[in-house]
Amino acid sequence: MVPDSLWERIEPLLPKVERRKRHAGRKRLDDRKVLCGILFVLHTGIRWEYLPQELGFGSGMTCWRRLAEWHQAGVWERLHRLLLEELHAAGQLDWSRAVIDSSHVRALKGGPKTGPSPVDRGRPGSKHHLLTDGRGIPLAVSLTGGNRNDVTQLMPLLEAVPPVRGRVGRPRRRPGRLLADRGYDHDKYRRLVWAKGIKPVIARRGAPHGSGLGVHRYVVERTIGLLHWFRRLRIRWEIRDDIHEAFMTLAAAIICWRRLVR
């Protein structure tokens, strides 16, 4: 479940927990085994309580606690940034343009960052917002309620791109252009994007189809498909939004790692 090359990158990022000398209690389960359990849930979409004990990954609650603990410690964000730096050093990041889009998922149990879905008869839902480079490598992800307008996440996603090192010179975090569909058509946000030194290439409402943006924008739709290849992200089962965001960031990091080793 956790290849050696991936574990070598994750292990140094995990917080070290010293065992108490007095009243130590049960020995803490090995981190790598717990990570296997987390990835098993992420890949299969199985409920935490149904995680098979015979796999040796610990209980579902142990994996849940460890996922929340590591997310709070910023492990997944640092892993994502580390992999982006390796991709940048290998010349696999296309900074000439970035592409933004979103996808709606049902939120069956409700919770923070959910809202009545305009595409699912008002049922509770959430949106996955994604910003990729010109080759579809995820640069930033975010979670909002299903009723939030896409354009509200345009600037937060641009701000969420970490400074990526890996080459001589200053860290890179700003693409040359930003491509987006008609859902992001707003002159106010065009000015904000220009102010960051990025050229906005956003389709206008009412303009005929066939503008040619789809030739370049398909990469973000492909990456959204890769994100939802992880079954746990197809439907939001978590009431806590931070747990779902932890899964999203971990999935984005795994997509980067697969691109790197490929």
CORURTA-V16134 format. One record per residue. N is the residue number from 0. RES is the residue in one letter. NEAR is the number of other C-alpha atoms within 12 Angstrom. D_LAST is the distance of its C-alpha to the last C-alpha in whole Angstrom. Layout:
# CORURTA-V16134
((N	RES	NEAR	D_LAST) (N	RES	NEAR	D_LAST))
This chain:
# CORURTA-V16134
((0	M	23	17) (1	V	23	16) (2	P	19	14) (3	D	12	15) (4	S	16	12) (5	L	28	13) (6	W	21	17) (7	E	17	17) (8	R	25	16) (9	I	31	18) (10	E	24	21) (11	P	16	23) (12	L	23	23) (13	L	27	25) (14	P	18	29) (15	K	15	31) (16	V	14	34) (17	E	10	37) (18	R	13	39) (19	R	11	42) (20	K	9	45) (21	R	8	47) (22	H	8	47) (23	A	10	43) (24	G	10	43) (25	R	10	40) (26	K	14	37) (27	R	19	34) (28	L	22	31) (29	D	20	28) (30	D	31	26) (31	R	28	23) (32	K	27	25) (33	V	31	26) (34	L	37	22) (35	C	32	21) (36	G	40	24) (37	I	40	23) (38	L	33	20) (39	F	31	22) (40	V	33	24) (41	L	40	21) (42	H	26	19) (43	T	22	23) (44	G	26	25) (45	I	23	28) (46	R	25	31) (47	W	28	31) (48	E	17	34) (49	Y	20	33) (50	L	28	30) (51	P	18	31) (52	Q	18	32) (53	E	10	32) (54	L	16	28) (55	G	22	29) (56	F	31	27) (57	G	31	31) (58	S	27	33) (59	G	29	31) (60	M	21	33) (61	T	27	32) (62	C	36	29) (63	W	34	30) (64	R	23	32) (65	R	33	29) (66	L	36	27) (67	A	27	30) (68	E	22	30) (69	W	33	27) (70	H	28	27) (71	Q	19	30) (72	A	18	29) (73	G	23	26) (74	V	29	23) (75	W	37	21) (76	E	33	22) (77	R	29	21) (78	L	35	18) (79	H	40	17) (80	R	38	18) (81	L	31	17) (82	L	39	13) (83	L	43	14) (84	E	31	16) (85	E	25	13) (86	L	33	11) (87	H	29	15) (88	A	21	15) (89	A	18	12) (90	G	17	14) (91	Q	26	11) (92	L	34	14) (93	D	29	17) (94	W	29	20) (95	S	22	22) (96	R	32	22) (97	A	42	22) (98	V	47	22) (99	I	51	24) (100	D	43	25) (101	S	41	26) (102	S	36	26) (103	H	36	29) (104	V	38	29) (105	R	36	32) (106	A	36	33) (107	L	21	36) (108	K	20	37) (109	G	26	38) (110	G	25	37) (111	P	23	37) (112	K	32	35) (113	T	34	36) (114	G	30	38) (115	P	26	40) (116	S	27	37) (117	P	21	38) (118	V	18	36) (119	D	18	37) (120	R	13	41) (121	G	17	41) (122	R	22	39) (123	P	31	38) (124	G	38	34) (125	S	45	32) (126	K	41	29) (127	H	47	26) (128	H	43	25) (129	L	46	22) (130	L	44	21) (131	T	47	18) (132	D	39	17) (133	G	31	17) (134	R	29	14) (135	G	35	14) (136	I	44	13) (137	P	50	16) (138	L	48	18) (139	A	45	21) (140	V	43	22) (141	S	38	26) (142	L	41	28) (143	T	39	32) (144	G	35	34) (145	G	34	34) (146	N	30	37) (147	R	26	36) (148	N	27	35) (149	D	34	32) (150	V	31	33) (151	T	27	34) (152	Q	30	31) (153	L	39	30) (154	M	30	31) (155	P	24	30) (156	L	33	26) (157	L	38	27) (158	E	21	29) (159	A	26	26) (160	V	33	23) (161	P	26	23) (162	P	25	24) (163	V	29	20) (164	R	23	21) (165	G	23	19) (166	R	19	21) (167	V	11	24) (168	G	10	26) (169	R	11	27) (170	P	19	24) (171	R	25	23) (172	R	33	23) (173	R	33	25) (174	P	32	24) (175	G	23	26) (176	R	28	27) (177	L	40	26) (178	L	39	26) (179	A	43	28) (180	D	34	30) (181	R	25	34) (182	G	23	33) (183	Y	30	33) (184	D	25	36) (185	H	24	38) (186	D	18	40) (187	K	16	40) (188	Y	28	36) (189	R	27	36) (190	R	18	38) (191	L	22	36) (192	V	32	33) (193	W	21	35) (194	A	14	36) (195	K	20	33) (196	G	17	32) (197	I	25	30) (198	K	24	31) (199	P	35	31) (200	V	32	30) (201	I	33	32) (202	A	26	33) (203	R	22	37) (204	R	16	39) (205	G	11	41) (206	A	13	39) (207	P	11	38) (208	H	13	35) (209	G	11	33) (210	S	19	33) (211	G	17	29) (212	L	25	27) (213	G	22	26) (214	V	16	24) (215	H	28	22) (216	R	31	22) (217	Y	25	20) (218	V	30	17) (219	V	39	19) (220	E	31	20) (221	R	28	17) (222	T	38	16) (223	I	36	19) (224	G	26	18) (225	L	28	15) (226	L	38	17) (227	H	30	20) (228	W	22	18) (229	F	30	19) (230	R	25	22) (231	R	33	24) (232	L	39	23) (233	R	32	25) (234	I	33	28) (235	R	41	29) (236	W	31	31) (237	E	32	32) (238	I	22	35) (239	R	21	34) (240	D	29	32) (241	D	27	30) (242	I	33	29) (243	H	38	27) (244	E	37	26) (245	A	38	24) (246	F	45	22) (247	M	44	21) (248	T	39	20) (249	L	41	18) (250	A	38	16) (251	A	44	16) (252	A	37	14) (253	I	40	12) (254	I	34	11) (255	C	37	10) (256	W	32	8) (257	R	21	6) (258	R	25	5) (259	L	25	5) (260	V	17	4) (261	R	10	0))
